[in-house]
Amino acid sequence: MPMFLPYLESMGKATPGIRSPPGSHIFPIDPIGIFRYPFPISTRWYDRLRQEAAMQGLRTVIAGVACADCHMPYRRVGAFKISDHHVRSPLLNINHACQTCHNVEEKELLHRAEAIQEVTHELRELAMDAVIALIGDLKAARESGLKDEALEAARRLQRQAQFRLDFVESENSTGFHAPHEAARVLATAADLARQGQLALRDAGFVPPRP
C-alpha cells in the first residue's frame, strides 16, 4: 500500500486522491472504497496543538513536552532513573505522568481530562450519526436506480466526512491532545455529511467547500 502524506499541503485537498487498495475497506451498504487513517501524527496536528497551547496558556506544549513525557514517564529502578516502557494512558498513571509537572490533585486532573473527552465523544457521536445517515441515503439512492455519475458528488463528500471522522477516532485521545482542533474536525465531518445528503436531494447543489 502506498504511503500518503496528506498534511504536506492540505488534508482536505488530499482526500479526493486517496483510495484504499482494491477490496479493502469497502462499505457493504454502498460499495465505495475509503481511506482509513492509521494514526494522525502530522505537522499540522502539532501546529494546531501549539496554537491551542498559546491561546489557553497550556504549558505542556509550550514547554516542549513530547509523547514519551506523558506516556512513558520516568521511574526509579534502584539508583537509576529510566523511562517507563509500559506505554499506556497517562490517566492510568497520573502520579508519575501528570503530577510531576502539575501541582493539582489527582482527582481534579482526572476530572479535567474526562470533561474534555466527554464533550469530544458527544461531538463524535453527532458526526458519526451524520455519516451513517449519508451512507443510508446513498444505499437508498443506488437501489432506486440512480447511476454512479449521479452519486459521485455525495460519495465524494462522504469520503471527506469519513476521513475527518477517522482522523479524530484514530488519534486515540478522544480529543484530549487538541480539544478545539478535534471539535473543529468533527464539526466539519458532520457538515460534509449533511452536504452529501443535500447533493442527493438536489442535483444542482454546489457544496460550499471545495
C-alpha positions as CSV (number, residue, x, y, z in Angstrom):
1,M,0.0,0.0,0.0
2,P,1.4,3.4,-0.9
3,M,2.1,5.9,1.9
4,F,0.3,9.2,1.7
5,L,1.4,12.4,3.4
6,P,-1.8,14.5,3.2
7,Y,-0.6,17.1,5.6
8,L,2.2,18.4,3.3
9,E,-0.3,20.7,1.7
10,S,-3.9,20.3,2.9
11,M,-5.6,17.3,4.4
12,G,-8.9,18.2,2.8
13,K,-7.5,18.7,-0.7
14,A,-5.7,15.3,-0.5
15,T,-8.7,13.2,0.2
16,P,-10.1,13.0,-3.4
17,G,-6.9,11.3,-4.5
18,I,-6.8,8.8,-1.6
19,R,-8.2,5.4,-2.2
20,S,-7.9,2.1,-0.3
21,P,-6.3,-0.9,-2.0
22,P,-8.8,-2.9,-4.1
23,G,-11.1,-4.9,-1.9
24,S,-10.0,-3.2,1.3
25,H,-12.4,-1.0,3.4
26,I,-15.4,-1.3,1.1
27,F,-18.7,-0.4,2.6
28,P,-21.1,-3.3,2.2
29,I,-24.1,-0.9,2.2
30,D,-22.8,1.3,-0.6
31,P,-19.7,-0.2,-2.3
32,I,-17.2,2.6,-2.3
33,G,-13.6,2.4,-1.2
34,I,-12.4,4.7,1.6
35,F,-9.1,5.6,3.2
36,R,-8.8,4.6,6.9
37,Y,-6.4,6.9,8.8
38,P,-4.0,4.7,10.8
39,F,-2.7,7.3,13.3
40,P,-2.7,11.0,12.5
41,I,0.7,12.2,13.7
42,S,1.2,15.2,11.5
43,T,2.9,18.6,11.4
44,R,-0.5,20.2,11.0
45,W,-1.9,18.5,14.1
46,Y,1.0,19.6,16.3
47,D,0.9,23.1,14.8
48,R,-2.7,23.4,15.8
49,L,-1.9,21.9,19.2
50,R,0.7,24.6,19.7
51,Q,-1.8,27.3,18.7
52,E,-4.2,26.0,21.3
53,A,-1.4,26.0,23.9
54,A,-0.7,29.6,23.2
55,M,-4.4,30.6,23.4
56,Q,-5.0,28.6,26.6
57,G,-1.7,29.0,28.3
58,L,-1.1,25.3,28.2
59,R,2.5,24.8,29.4
60,T,2.5,21.2,28.1
61,V,3.3,22.1,24.5
62,I,4.8,25.4,25.2
63,A,7.5,23.7,27.3
64,G,8.2,21.3,24.5
65,V,6.8,18.2,26.2
66,A,6.8,15.2,23.9
67,C,4.7,12.0,23.7
68,A,7.1,10.0,25.9
69,D,7.0,12.5,28.7
70,C,3.4,11.6,29.4
71,H,3.1,8.1,28.0
72,M,6.5,6.9,29.2
73,P,7.2,9.0,32.4
74,Y,10.4,8.5,34.4
75,R,10.5,6.0,37.2
76,R,13.2,4.9,39.6
77,V,14.9,1.5,39.3
78,G,17.4,1.2,42.1
79,A,19.8,4.2,41.6
80,F,18.7,4.7,38.0
81,K,16.0,7.0,36.6
82,I,14.6,5.5,33.4
83,S,11.6,5.9,31.1
84,D,8.8,3.6,31.9
85,H,8.4,1.3,28.9
86,H,4.9,0.3,30.0
87,V,3.4,2.6,27.4
88,R,-0.2,3.5,28.4
89,S,-2.6,6.3,29.0
90,P,-1.3,8.9,31.4
91,L,-4.7,8.7,33.2
92,L,-3.7,5.3,34.5
93,N,-0.5,6.7,36.0
94,I,-1.4,10.2,37.0
95,N,1.1,10.4,39.8
96,H,4.1,10.0,37.6
97,A,2.7,11.1,34.2
98,C,0.9,14.3,35.3
99,Q,1.7,15.4,38.8
100,T,5.5,15.7,38.1
101,C,4.6,19.0,36.3
102,H,1.0,19.7,37.5
103,N,0.7,20.6,41.2
104,V,-3.0,19.6,41.2
105,E,-4.8,16.8,43.0
106,E,-5.1,13.6,41.0
107,K,-8.9,13.6,41.2
108,E,-9.0,17.1,39.7
109,L,-6.6,16.2,36.9
110,L,-8.7,13.2,36.0
111,H,-11.9,15.3,36.1
112,R,-10.4,17.8,33.7
113,A,-9.3,15.1,31.2
114,E,-12.7,13.3,31.3
115,A,-14.6,16.5,30.8
116,I,-12.7,17.2,27.6
117,Q,-13.2,13.6,26.5
118,E,-17.0,13.6,27.2
119,V,-17.5,16.7,25.0
120,T,-15.4,15.2,22.2
121,H,-17.3,11.9,22.4
122,E,-20.6,13.7,22.1
123,L,-19.4,15.5,19.0
124,R,-18.0,12.3,17.6
125,E,-21.4,10.6,18.0
126,L,-23.1,13.5,16.2
127,A,-20.6,13.3,13.3
128,M,-20.9,9.5,13.2
129,D,-24.7,9.8,13.0
130,A,-24.4,12.2,10.1
131,V,-22.0,10.0,8.2
132,I,-24.2,6.9,8.8
133,A,-27.3,8.8,7.6
134,L,-25.5,9.7,4.4
135,I,-24.4,6.1,3.8
136,G,-28.0,5.0,4.3
137,D,-29.2,7.7,1.8
138,L,-26.6,6.6,-0.7
139,K,-27.8,3.0,-0.4
140,A,-31.4,4.0,-1.0
141,A,-30.5,6.2,-4.0
142,R,-28.5,3.5,-5.6
143,E,-31.3,1.0,-5.1
144,S,-33.7,3.4,-6.6
145,G,-31.8,3.3,-9.9
146,L,-29.5,6.3,-9.7
147,K,-26.3,5.9,-11.7
148,D,-22.8,6.2,-10.3
149,E,-22.4,9.6,-12.0
150,A,-25.4,11.0,-10.1
151,L,-24.0,9.6,-6.8
152,E,-20.4,10.8,-7.3
153,A,-20.8,14.2,-5.5
154,A,-22.4,12.7,-2.5
155,R,-19.9,9.8,-2.4
156,R,-17.0,12.3,-2.6
157,L,-18.5,14.3,0.4
158,Q,-19.0,11.0,2.3
159,R,-15.3,10.1,1.8
160,Q,-14.2,13.6,3.0
161,A,-16.5,13.3,6.1
162,Q,-15.4,9.8,6.9
163,F,-11.7,10.8,6.6
164,R,-12.1,13.5,9.2
165,L,-14.1,11.3,11.5
166,D,-11.4,8.6,11.3
167,F,-8.8,11.3,11.9
168,V,-10.1,12.1,15.3
169,E,-11.1,8.5,16.1
170,S,-7.7,7.1,15.4
171,E,-5.8,9.9,17.1
172,N,-6.7,8.0,20.2
173,S,-7.0,10.6,22.9
174,T,-10.8,11.4,22.5
175,G,-9.9,15.0,21.9
176,F,-7.5,15.5,24.9
177,H,-4.4,16.2,22.8
178,A,-6.0,19.1,21.0
179,P,-9.6,19.7,22.1
180,H,-10.5,22.7,19.9
181,E,-9.0,21.1,16.8
182,A,-10.8,17.8,17.4
183,A,-14.1,19.7,17.8
184,R,-13.4,21.6,14.6
185,V,-12.6,18.5,12.6
186,L,-15.7,16.7,13.9
187,A,-17.9,19.6,13.1
188,T,-16.6,19.7,9.6
189,A,-17.2,16.0,9.2
190,A,-20.8,16.4,10.2
191,D,-21.2,19.4,7.9
192,L,-19.7,17.5,4.9
193,A,-22.1,14.5,5.6
194,R,-25.1,16.8,5.6
195,Q,-23.9,18.4,2.4
196,G,-23.7,14.9,0.9
197,Q,-27.4,14.4,1.8
198,L,-28.3,17.7,0.1
199,A,-26.3,16.6,-3.0
200,L,-28.5,13.5,-3.3
201,R,-31.7,15.5,-3.0
202,D,-30.7,18.3,-5.4
203,A,-28.7,17.5,-8.5
204,G,-27.9,21.2,-8.8
205,F,-26.5,21.5,-5.3
206,V,-23.0,23.0,-5.2
207,P,-21.1,22.3,-2.0
208,P,-19.7,25.5,-0.4
209,R,-16.5,23.6,0.4
210,P,-14.0,22.6,-2.4
